[in-house]
């Protein structure tokens, strides 16, 4: 695609080409959590948008933690988006 001054500009859909993995908010050494899904298919409070659950690591040896059995007020492992 050419602009008015004849400089080559890539089309908008090609700007992310070449990236092997998507950008992540958490580094690879932060433990991930699978969260707790209720019987009705909903997530426990705080699990739906927790970065430990939603932001997966592409590192070959990712660390995992188990979700707390009982949560009094809020999950102490939760990382807000």
C-alpha positions in Angstrom: 0.0 0.0 0.0 1.3 3.4 -0.9 0.6 6.7 0.8 0.5 10.1 -0.9 4.3 10.6 -0.5 4.9 7.1 -2.0 6.3 5.6 1.2 5.4 1.9 1.7 3.1 1.4 4.6 1.9 -2.0 5.7 -1.8 -2.5 5.9 -3.3 -2.5 9.4 -3.9 -6.3 9.4 -0.1 -7.1 9.0 1.2 -5.0 11.9 1.4 -8.0 14.3 3.0 -10.5 11.9 6.1 -12.1 13.2 5.2 -12.3 16.9 5.4 -15.9 18.1 3.3 -15.6 21.2 0.8 -12.9 22.2 1.8 -10.3 24.8 1.1 -11.4 28.4 0.5 -9.4 31.5 2.2 -11.9 33.9 5.7 -13.1 33.7 6.4 -16.8 33.3 7.5 -17.3 36.9 4.1 -16.2 38.4 2.1 -19.3 39.3 -1.1 -19.9 37.4 -4.4 -21.3 38.9 -7.2 -23.2 37.2 -9.8 -21.5 39.3 -13.0 -23.0 40.8 -16.0 -23.6 38.6 -19.4 -24.0 40.3 -21.8 -26.8 39.5 -24.0 -24.4 37.5 -21.0 -23.4 35.2 -20.3 -20.1 36.8 -16.9 -19.2 38.4 -16.3 -18.6 42.1 -16.2 -14.9 43.0 -13.0 -13.5 41.7 -12.1 -16.4 39.4 -13.8 -15.2 36.3 -11.3 -12.4 35.6 -8.3 -13.4 37.7 -5.1 -13.2 35.7 -3.7 -16.3 37.3 -6.5 -18.2 35.4 -7.0 -16.2 32.2 -3.4 -15.4 31.4 -1.8 -18.6 30.4 2.0 -19.0 30.2 3.8 -20.4 27.1 6.8 -21.3 29.2 7.5 -25.0 29.1 7.5 -25.5 32.9 4.8 -23.3 34.2 4.2 -23.2 37.9 0.6 -23.9 39.2 -1.1 -23.4 42.5 -4.3 -24.9 43.8 -7.2 -22.6 44.4 -7.9 -22.1 48.1 -10.5 -24.5 49.6 -12.3 -21.8 51.6 -12.4 -18.1 50.9 -13.5 -15.8 53.7 -13.8 -12.4 52.0 -11.7 -12.6 48.8 -9.1 -14.9 47.3 -5.6 -14.0 48.5 -4.1 -15.4 45.3 -6.3 -13.3 43.0 -4.5 -10.9 40.6 -6.9 -8.3 39.2 -6.8 -7.4 35.5 
